[in-house]
């Protein structure tokens, strides 16, 4: 299992609209093969910054399966207009848990 980590910088003043759009978009991503779970958290110190953590069975499930799916076009339509700057996505493999 891998963890997708993304900081989403939402255009200030558009946070409520982003959260509403994300509620719809989460149904898209959660239906994808290889999806395990996700968590979206909002920064206390920077209210327009969000942390998106998604567990996938593999990097390929995210990069090829989800991003290559027809459903990804709807995800992009719902969410990509909120970001400034556009986020960087990284994948992590767990090495320790306490």
C-alpha positions as CSV (number, residue, x, y, z in Angstrom):
1,X,0.0,0.0,0.0
2,X,1.2,3.5,-0.8
3,X,0.2,7.0,0.5
4,X,-0.5,9.8,-1.9
5,X,0.4,13.2,-0.2
6,X,-0.8,16.5,-1.6
7,X,-1.0,20.0,-0.2
8,X,-3.9,21.8,-1.9
9,X,-3.7,25.6,-1.9
10,X,-7.2,26.8,-2.6
11,X,-7.8,30.3,-3.9
12,X,-8.6,32.4,-0.7
13,X,-12.4,33.0,-0.4
14,X,-13.2,29.8,-2.3
15,X,-12.8,27.3,0.6
16,X,-16.5,26.6,1.1
17,X,-17.1,26.0,-2.6
18,X,-14.0,23.8,-2.7
19,X,-15.3,21.7,0.2
20,X,-18.7,21.2,-1.5
21,X,-17.0,20.2,-4.8
22,X,-14.7,17.8,-2.9
23,X,-17.7,16.1,-1.3
24,X,-18.9,15.3,-4.7
25,X,-15.5,14.4,-6.1
26,X,-14.7,12.0,-3.2
27,X,-17.4,9.7,-4.6
28,X,-15.5,9.5,-7.8
29,X,-12.1,8.6,-6.3
30,X,-13.5,6.2,-3.8
31,X,-15.1,4.1,-6.6
32,X,-11.8,3.5,-8.3
33,X,-10.1,0.1,-8.3
34,X,-7.1,0.2,-6.0
35,X,-8.5,3.0,-3.8
36,X,-8.2,2.2,-0.1
37,X,-9.2,5.4,1.8
38,X,-8.7,9.2,1.9
39,X,-8.5,12.0,4.4
40,X,-8.8,15.7,3.6
41,X,-7.8,18.1,6.4
42,X,-7.8,21.9,6.6
43,X,-4.9,23.8,8.0
44,X,-5.6,25.8,11.2
45,X,-2.8,28.3,10.5
46,X,-3.5,28.7,6.8
47,X,-7.2,28.2,6.3
48,X,-6.9,28.0,2.5
49,X,-4.5,25.1,2.7
50,X,-5.7,21.5,2.7
51,X,-3.8,18.2,3.2
52,X,-5.0,15.4,1.0
53,X,-3.9,11.9,2.0
54,X,-5.0,8.9,-0.1
55,X,-4.1,5.3,0.4
56,X,-3.8,3.3,-2.8
57,X,-3.0,-0.4,-3.3
58,X,-0.2,0.8,-5.7
59,X,1.2,3.9,-7.5
60,X,-0.1,2.4,-10.7
61,X,-3.7,2.3,-9.2
62,X,-3.4,6.1,-8.8
63,X,-1.3,7.2,-11.8
64,X,-2.6,4.8,-14.4
65,X,-5.9,3.5,-13.1
66,X,-7.4,6.7,-11.7
67,X,-5.7,9.3,-13.8
68,X,-6.2,7.3,-16.9
69,X,-9.9,6.7,-16.3
70,X,-12.9,8.5,-17.9
71,X,-14.0,9.5,-14.3
72,X,-10.8,11.5,-13.8
73,X,-12.1,14.1,-16.3
74,X,-15.0,14.8,-13.9
75,X,-12.6,15.0,-10.9
76,X,-10.5,17.5,-12.8
77,X,-13.6,19.5,-13.8
78,X,-14.8,19.7,-10.2
79,X,-11.5,20.5,-8.5
80,X,-8.7,21.8,-10.6
81,X,-10.0,25.3,-10.9
82,X,-9.7,25.9,-7.1
83,X,-5.9,25.5,-6.9
84,X,-3.3,28.3,-6.9
85,X,-0.6,27.2,-7.4
86,X,-1.3,23.8,-8.9
87,X,-0.4,21.1,-6.3
88,X,2.5,18.6,-6.4
89,X,1.6,15.0,-5.7
90,X,4.1,12.6,-4.0
91,X,3.8,8.9,-3.1
92,X,5.2,7.4,0.1
93,X,5.8,3.9,1.3
94,X,5.5,3.3,5.0
95,X,8.8,2.5,6.8
96,X,7.7,2.7,10.5
97,X,4.5,2.9,12.6
98,X,4.2,3.4,16.3
